[in-house]
Amino acid sequence: MAARREFMHTLGLFGLSLPVISKALARQQSYTPSGAGQPLILCSRDEYWAKKVLPPAWAAFSASGNILDGIEVGGNVCELDPEDTSVGYGGLPDENGIVTLDASMMYGPTHKCGSVAALENIKKACSVARLVMERTDHAMIVGAGALSFAKAHGFPEENLLTEQSRLTWLEWKENLSNEDDWLPPADKDYYKKLRKRGTINVLGMGNEGEVAGLTTTSGLFGKIHGRVGDSPIIGAGLYVDNEVGAAGATGRGEELIRTCGSFLLVEKMRAGKSPQVACEEVIERIFYVNKGKDQVNFNVKMVAFNKDGDVGVASIMSEEGTSPYASIITAQGLQPVPGKVMK
């Protein structure tokens, strides 16, 4: 607080008004990329995945001028990549060995949104969510209905379970307890396979300041069949507002549903909070509803940007021992964005 007062006093000496000071504080607390305020695309991953996701997303946006095209292509990169075991093809399955996908998309200028949940056998879940948004007057289609809708629009029905994901699921099932009938090979030590990445948000701002976003995931590994997380729920895993900016979430979906995490983040930015402060305050809200950070043993990560192009990132826990990262791409190129660990 002392540093904040000193900073405000210094700005005041230059005759700057309170609104100008507030804006300067927001920029001080958030990451301001080169090219801020201009078109950008953000993904909720570090530089390794960003190098896969963001260049094709930017190319698609540049070709059409439509920010929805850009974010959709970015989401498709992970959905089609079998190395990504948390999204689309190759995603880790539920307790029955079935891969089910959740995805959502939202467009700021119209506030329209679309999502699919518990979708089976379709790789590009976020593309189906876009069609729900653009080609129906519904907000969400689930299960068999979502599959029928996707097939009606020409999406091929395909097996999403890769051999790697099947073996991971089988090893998990074999080690659920020492009292069931599933046993691992006698010569193989069991170790819990944790996903290195989970879910992905792709958020963007177009040439005229139009804001859009998507979230896509294969959900919680080993979940009860039919479980739906935050990713297809507008306001939980994704929210955008054309006057404010965009927010997305990854991690424990149940916590994001009960805190309306992404909507809360956007509303905090609307009230004048910087993206970084807003991300951190949503994490603090999750601590509050769980009666303290010491009671929290799961991870949630929040990412956001505002209309000025400032970016925020915060997570409950570190990612593989490091601070959380998001990444953005602008006309100036790809830039990793460091965040803050809150526990």
C-alpha positions, 0 to 999 in steps of 0.5 A: 500500500505504501508503494501505491500511495507513493506512486499516486503522489508522484503522479499527482506532482505532475498534475495528473487527475484521479482517472489518469492516475487510476489508469496508470495504476492499472497498467502498472499492475498488469502486463502491457504488451507491445502493440497494446490497444491493437488487435491481439489473440491470447491463449492460456498457455505458456510459450511452448503451446503458444508457438503452436496455437497463436501463429495459425490463429493470427494468420486466420484472423489476418486473412479474414479480418474476423476475430472469431476465425482467429480464435476458432483456428487457435482452439482447433490446434489443440483439439486436433493435436493428440499430444494435448491430453486435455482437449479434443482428440487424445483427451483423457477419458471419463471413468468409463473410458469415453472421451467427452468434450465441452466447449463454448464461444462468445462474441462481445458485439452481440453478446451472443454465445454458444456451447456444447457439453458432453459431446462425443466423437467430434474433434472440433468442439469449439467449432460446433459451439460457434455454430450453436452461437451463429446458427441457432437461437440456443445457448447450449446443446448437450450429449446426443443432441450435440452430436446430432447437431454436429453431424448435421453440419458435416462434422465427421464422427471419429474415435477420440480415444488415442492409444496413449489416452487409453493406456493412461485410463487403463492404468488409472482404472487398474489402481483405483483400489486394492479391492477391485478386480482390475489389476496392473501388470505385476512388474509395473510400478504405478504412478499417477499421470498428471496432465501437463496442461488442462483446457485452453482459453483463446481470447481475442480483440479484432480490428474494430475492438470487437472482443471474442473468446472460446474455451475448449476441454475434454474435462476432468480425467476419470470424471463420472460419465455425464459430468460437465465442468465450467468450460461450456458454461458462459460466465464460469469458464468464459465471459466477454464484454465489448465495453470491458474485455475478456476473461477465461478460466482453467482448472477445477470447474466446479469451483468456477461454476459456483463463483461465476469466475469469468463473469466476476472477473469481467465485472471487476474490470468494469469497476476499474480493476486492472486485469491482473488485480481482477484475476487475483481477486477471483482467486481470492474469492475461491479461497473465501468460498472454501473457507481459506486458502489452506482448504484448497487442494486444487488449481484454478487459473484465470486469464484476462485482457481489457480493451486497452490490451493490458493482460492479467494471469493468476493461478492458485498453484504453480504450473510444473514448479513455475509461475503461471503463464499466458501468451499473446500475439499481436502485430509485433509478434508472440509474447509470453505473459508471466502471472502470479501464484496465489498460494 
